[in-house]
């Protein structure tokens, strides 16, 4: 009879990683003391993140034979732009246990009095977009995300993952992968509206388990100020051309007026000449009549004498 005996040996390499701090609230000149437990003689990486998620302290330590550790990560300096008041995150990373990590939030404030101060993050999201634009004209939407007053960095596709836009038709269009990074904490996207109406851009920022909302509305019309301006410029151009043509017509009319004046003067001169000619003709006619009547009378006398002579002969 074969008896198989199975003996279970405790796994000394089971994942073990713990992180604690001596307090949750700190002020200037106080040490940030961290302690915990990992595997025996394990190398651990400890990082301290500022409220804007930038790394301001990086240390590497080795655990004791029993896996415990304790370490002064930093002595808090006076508050400055590099160390502003706010919520800081301590992260410990194992180098042997598949890279597992633990995080712990602490608060840096002006006082460390023993009062009940909740350790929490305050994320603020601001959205900027034009108030009006035109159909089929791209517009740019800017987003600013801050935590405790500091800009939040990171991948916008994750930070702004659930951001969307409400269309005038009532539909909702997602903008998950639409944003690009302008600067840490500043993001933008170019959006082209295809219908008239009001578009509402609803930006949702999610970081370190905290969510923040921001929205802005843009009214889309058939044409924007730029189109109206172009039309005004075109109208001004047409008016300028019309004004130039009117000036040309005015100059031509002025020339025509001088021509009419000259023609009128010539007509007056011609009328005077014709009047003088008529007067001369009348005088010539009178003279001709004075010469013609004696001749006719003489011819009449001669004819009468001939008739008388012929009568006597008979």
Backbone torsions as a table, in degrees:
resi	resn	phi	psi	omega
1	UNK	NA	124.8	-177.1
2	UNK	-99.0	122.4	179.1
3	UNK	-109.3	123.9	178.6
4	UNK	-101.7	122.0	-178.8
5	UNK	-106.1	120.4	179.9
6	UNK	-105.4	120.2	179.9
7	UNK	-110.6	122.7	177.8
8	UNK	-88.1	121.6	179.1
9	UNK	-100.6	128.5	179.5
10	UNK	-56.5	135.4	179.4
11	UNK	-83.7	104.2	-179.4
12	UNK	-74.1	-7.1	-177.9
13	UNK	-108.0	21.0	174.2
14	UNK	-64.8	151.8	-174.7
15	UNK	-64.9	123.5	178.5
16	UNK	-139.9	117.0	178.4
17	UNK	-153.4	117.4	-178.7
18	UNK	-130.0	148.0	-177.9
19	UNK	-141.7	132.7	178.2
20	UNK	-141.6	163.8	174.1
21	UNK	-131.3	159.2	-175.9
22	UNK	-70.5	-21.1	175.6
23	UNK	-158.9	173.9	-179.3
24	UNK	-103.6	-17.5	-176.1
25	UNK	-126.0	132.8	-177.7
26	UNK	-130.8	156.7	172.4
27	UNK	-131.3	179.3	-176.4
28	UNK	-59.7	145.7	177.3
29	UNK	73.6	5.1	175.8
30	UNK	-95.5	143.5	178.5
31	UNK	-81.5	141.9	173.4
32	UNK	-93.6	100.4	-175.0
33	UNK	-100.4	122.6	179.8
34	UNK	-118.2	148.8	177.8
35	UNK	-151.6	166.7	-179.6
36	UNK	168.3	-151.6	-175.4
37	UNK	-151.0	142.3	174.0
38	UNK	-139.1	-152.6	175.1
39	UNK	-78.2	156.8	178.3
40	UNK	-60.3	133.7	177.1
41	UNK	52.6	42.0	-179.7
42	UNK	-99.5	140.2	175.0
43	UNK	-81.2	128.1	179.6
44	UNK	-120.9	144.4	176.2
45	UNK	-106.7	128.7	179.0
46	UNK	-118.4	128.2	179.3
47	UNK	-126.4	147.5	176.4
48	UNK	-118.5	122.7	-178.5
49	UNK	-104.3	135.5	174.5
50	UNK	-75.8	172.1	179.2
51	UNK	-58.2	-25.6	178.4
52	UNK	-89.9	11.0	175.7
53	UNK	71.5	18.6	171.4
54	UNK	-88.8	148.3	-179.0
55	UNK	-83.3	120.7	-180.0
56	UNK	-109.7	-10.3	178.4
57	UNK	-150.5	135.9	-177.9
58	UNK	-140.0	120.5	178.8
59	UNK	-133.0	157.2	174.4
60	UNK	-129.2	127.4	-176.7
61	UNK	-129.1	167.9	177.1
62	UNK	-121.8	133.3	-179.4
63	UNK	-72.4	162.8	178.0
64	UNK	-75.7	-179.6	-179.7
65	UNK	-62.2	-28.0	178.8
66	UNK	-94.0	4.9	177.3
67	UNK	90.6	-5.5	-178.6
68	UNK	-81.7	160.4	176.9
69	UNK	-152.1	155.5	169.9
70	UNK	-150.1	142.9	-170.4
71	UNK	-158.7	137.6	172.3
72	UNK	-89.7	107.2	-174.4
73	UNK	-75.4	-40.1	-177.6
74	UNK	-163.5	153.3	167.6
75	UNK	-104.7	118.1	-171.8
76	UNK	-60.5	127.4	176.4
77	UNK	-83.5	-177.6	174.0
78	UNK	-68.1	149.5	-179.1
79	UNK	-61.5	135.7	179.8
80	UNK	-153.8	-176.5	178.1
81	UNK	-67.1	-24.0	177.7
82	UNK	-83.8	-29.6	178.8
83	UNK	-130.4	72.9	179.7
84	UNK	-79.1	162.8	173.7
85	UNK	-65.4	146.7	179.1
86	UNK	155.0	-166.2	-178.5
87	UNK	-96.2	124.1	179.4
88	UNK	-110.6	152.3	-178.4
89	UNK	-118.8	128.2	174.1
90	UNK	-99.6	131.2	178.6
91	UNK	-127.5	132.8	176.0
92	UNK	-117.5	133.4	-174.7
93	UNK	-123.8	130.9	177.8
94	UNK	-83.4	141.5	177.2
95	UNK	-98.2	-7.0	-179.1
96	UNK	-115.0	-25.0	-172.4
97	UNK	-100.2	56.1	177.0
98	UNK	57.1	29.2	176.0
99	UNK	70.6	21.7	179.3
100	UNK	-64.9	158.0	-176.9
101	UNK	-144.4	162.0	174.5
102	UNK	-133.4	145.5	-179.9
103	UNK	-125.3	153.2	-179.8
104	UNK	-147.8	129.7	179.6
105	UNK	-96.5	137.8	175.3
106	UNK	-132.7	162.5	-176.4
107	UNK	-114.6	132.6	174.8
108	UNK	-107.8	114.8	-175.7
109	UNK	-131.2	179.0	-179.5
110	UNK	-74.1	-18.1	179.1
111	UNK	-142.8	147.5	179.0
112	UNK	-112.6	26.6	178.2
113	UNK	-58.6	149.9	-176.4
114	UNK	-77.7	78.1	174.9
115	UNK	-122.5	163.5	-178.3
116	UNK	-79.7	93.4	179.4
117	UNK	-107.3	112.3	-179.1
118	UNK	-69.5	135.5	176.8
119	UNK	-89.6	102.4	-177.9
120	UNK	-146.8	158.8	179.7
121	UNK	-100.7	148.1	176.6
122	UNK	-122.1	104.2	-179.9
123	UNK	-97.1	134.9	179.4
124	UNK	-123.3	132.4	-177.8
125	UNK	-121.3	123.8	176.7
126	UNK	-115.6	139.5	-178.3
127	UNK	-124.7	135.0	-179.8
128	UNK	-126.3	131.3	178.0
129	UNK	-155.0	156.1	178.3
130	UNK	-62.0	147.1	178.9
131	UNK	-71.9	-36.4	179.7
132	UNK	-136.7	152.2	174.7
133	UNK	-156.7	-177.5	-177.6
134	UNK	-115.6	159.7	178.7
135	UNK	-62.0	138.2	178.3
136	UNK	64.8	18.6	174.2
137	UNK	-109.6	121.2	-177.7
138	UNK	-65.4	141.2	175.3
139	UNK	-125.9	153.1	-177.1
140	UNK	-109.7	129.2	179.4
141	UNK	-108.4	127.4	179.2
142	UNK	-108.4	143.5	178.6
143	UNK	-129.4	132.9	174.7
144	UNK	-118.9	123.0	179.6
145	UNK	-117.7	126.1	-178.6
146	UNK	-130.1	152.5	174.5
147	UNK	-127.6	117.6	-175.8
148	UNK	54.6	35.8	176.7
149	UNK	88.4	-4.3	-179.6
150	UNK	-108.3	145.2	-179.0
151	UNK	-66.7	137.2	-178.4
152	UNK	-95.2	124.5	176.0
153	UNK	-91.6	176.4	177.8
154	UNK	133.1	179.6	179.3
155	UNK	-77.2	118.8	-177.6
156	UNK	-63.9	-25.2	179.2
157	UNK	-67.4	-22.7	176.4
158	UNK	-98.6	-41.9	-179.6
159	UNK	-64.1	-39.3	-177.3
160	UNK	-114.0	37.2	-170.1
161	UNK	-60.6	-39.5	-175.3
162	UNK	-98.3	17.7	178.0
163	UNK	-68.5	142.3	-177.5
164	UNK	-152.7	173.0	179.4
165	UNK	-129.4	135.7	176.8
166	UNK	-92.0	119.7	-177.2
167	UNK	-84.1	159.9	178.1
168	UNK	-60.2	-26.9	-179.9
169	UNK	-75.2	-8.3	-178.6
170	UNK	99.2	-8.6	179.3
171	UNK	-78.3	162.8	179.1
172	UNK	-120.4	128.2	179.7
173	UNK	-115.4	127.5	-177.8
174	UNK	-77.6	148.0	178.0
175	UNK	-124.1	36.3	-172.8
176	UNK	-56.2	-52.2	-175.7
177	UNK	-106.6	23.1	-174.1
178	UNK	-89.2	-19.8	-171.5
179	UNK	-88.7	146.7	174.0
180	UNK	-120.3	159.0	-177.5
181	UNK	-90.4	121.3	173.7
182	UNK	-88.3	-40.6	178.8
183	UNK	-162.6	162.0	178.5
184	UNK	-53.9	118.0	-178.8
185	UNK	87.5	-6.3	178.7
186	UNK	-119.8	124.5	-174.7
187	UNK	-133.3	158.3	-178.9
188	UNK	-149.3	159.3	173.5
189	UNK	-147.2	147.0	175.6
190	UNK	-101.6	124.2	-176.1
191	UNK	-125.7	136.4	-179.8
192	UNK	-112.8	110.0	178.1
193	UNK	-74.4	145.8	-177.0
194	UNK	-116.3	0.2	179.3
195	UNK	-146.1	157.1	179.7
196	UNK	-77.3	152.1	178.7
197	UNK	133.1	-165.5	-177.1
198	UNK	-103.3	125.5	176.0
199	UNK	-104.9	131.3	178.4
200	UNK	-113.8	114.7	178.6
201	UNK	-90.7	115.7	-177.4
202	UNK	-108.0	106.8	-176.9
203	UNK	-99.2	129.5	179.4
204	UNK	-119.9	116.2	178.3
205	UNK	-104.3	130.8	-179.2
206	UNK	-130.4	120.5	-178.8
207	UNK	-149.1	133.7	176.2
208	UNK	52.5	38.7	177.5
209	UNK	79.6	0.7	-179.2
210	UNK	-111.7	138.9	-176.7
211	UNK	-116.7	148.4	178.9
212	UNK	-144.1	146.2	-178.0
213	UNK	-120.1	149.0	173.4
214	UNK	-152.3	147.0	-178.2
215	UNK	-147.3	158.0	177.1
216	UNK	-152.1	149.6	-177.5
217	UNK	-114.1	142.4	177.1
218	UNK	-129.1	129.8	178.0
219	UNK	-93.6	125.0	-178.6
220	UNK	-104.7	124.7	179.8
221	UNK	-117.0	177.7	-175.7
222	UNK	-65.8	-34.6	176.1
223	UNK	-149.8	150.3	-177.0
224	UNK	-94.6	-176.2	-178.9
225	UNK	-61.2	-33.1	179.7
226	UNK	-63.3	-41.1	178.0
227	UNK	-65.3	-42.7	177.5
228	UNK	-63.1	-40.0	178.8
229	UNK	-62.6	-40.9	178.1
230	UNK	-63.1	-39.0	177.9
231	UNK	-65.6	-39.7	177.7
232	UNK	-63.7	-41.8	178.3
233	UNK	-62.3	-42.4	178.7
234	UNK	-64.3	-40.9	178.0
235	UNK	-63.7	-42.0	177.0
236	UNK	-61.2	-38.7	178.3
237	UNK	-63.5	-43.6	178.9
238	UNK	-64.6	-41.4	178.2
239	UNK	-63.7	-37.8	178.0
240	UNK	-64.3	-42.9	177.9
241	UNK	-63.6	-41.9	178.9
242	UNK	-62.8	-40.7	178.6
243	UNK	-63.0	-40.6	178.7
244	UNK	-64.3	-42.4	178.7
245	UNK	-64.2	-38.9	177.2
246	UNK	-64.1	-39.4	176.7
247	UNK	-61.9	-42.0	178.5
248	UNK	-63.1	-44.4	178.9
249	UNK	-63.1	-38.1	179.0
250	UNK	-63.6	-42.7	179.1
251	UNK	-65.1	-39.0	178.0
252	UNK	-66.3	-38.6	178.2
253	UNK	-64.6	-39.9	177.7
254	UNK	-61.9	-41.7	177.0
255	UNK	-64.3	-39.5	178.0
256	UNK	-64.8	-35.8	177.6
257	UNK	-63.2	-43.5	178.5
258	UNK	-64.9	-35.8	177.7
259	UNK	-64.2	-44.0	177.5
260	UNK	-61.5	-39.5	178.4
261	UNK	-62.0	-43.5	178.5
262	UNK	-64.0	-42.3	-179.9
263	UNK	-63.4	-40.6	178.9
264	UNK	-62.2	-42.0	178.6
265	UNK	-62.5	-43.2	179.6
266	UNK	-64.0	-38.9	178.9
267	UNK	-63.7	-41.7	179.0
268	UNK	-61.6	-42.3	178.0
269	UNK	-63.7	-41.0	-179.9
270	UNK	-65.4	-40.2	178.9
271	UNK	-62.2	-42.1	178.5
272	UNK	-62.6	-41.3	-179.9
273	UNK	-65.4	-42.4	179.2
274	UNK	-62.8	-40.9	179.5
275	UNK	-61.9	-42.1	178.6
276	UNK	-64.3	-39.6	-179.9
277	UNK	-63.9	-42.5	179.2
278	UNK	-62.0	-41.1	178.7
279	UNK	-61.5	-43.4	179.3
280	UNK	-63.6	-38.7	179.7
281	UNK	-64.9	-41.0	178.9
282	UNK	-62.1	-44.0	179.1
283	UNK	-62.6	-41.7	-179.9
284	UNK	-64.9	-38.8	179.8
285	UNK	-63.9	-39.7	178.8
286	UNK	-64.0	-43.2	178.7
287	UNK	-63.6	-39.5	-179.8
288	UNK	-66.4	-38.2	178.9
289	UNK	-65.2	-39.5	-180.0
290	UNK	-65.6	-30.2	177.7
291	UNK	-84.0	-34.4	-173.2
292	UNK	-74.9	-37.0	-176.5
293	UNK	-63.9	-43.9	176.7
294	UNK	-60.2	-36.0	-178.6
295	UNK	-67.4	-43.2	178.9
296	UNK	-62.5	-39.7	-179.4
297	UNK	-65.2	-40.3	179.4
298	UNK	-63.5	-41.7	-180.0
299	UNK	-64.0	-38.3	179.5
300	UNK	-64.7	-40.6	179.5
301	UNK	-63.9	-44.0	-178.9
302	UNK	-62.2	-44.4	-179.9
303	UNK	-62.3	-38.3	-179.4
304	UNK	-66.5	-40.2	178.9
305	UNK	-63.6	-41.5	-179.8
306	UNK	-64.6	-40.3	178.9
307	UNK	-63.9	-37.8	-179.8
308	UNK	-67.1	-41.4	-179.2
309	UNK	-64.2	-43.2	-179.4
310	UNK	-64.8	-35.5	179.3
311	UNK	-66.9	-38.2	178.5
312	UNK	-68.9	-36.3	-179.7
313	UNK	-65.1	-31.7	177.5
314	UNK	-77.7	NA	NA
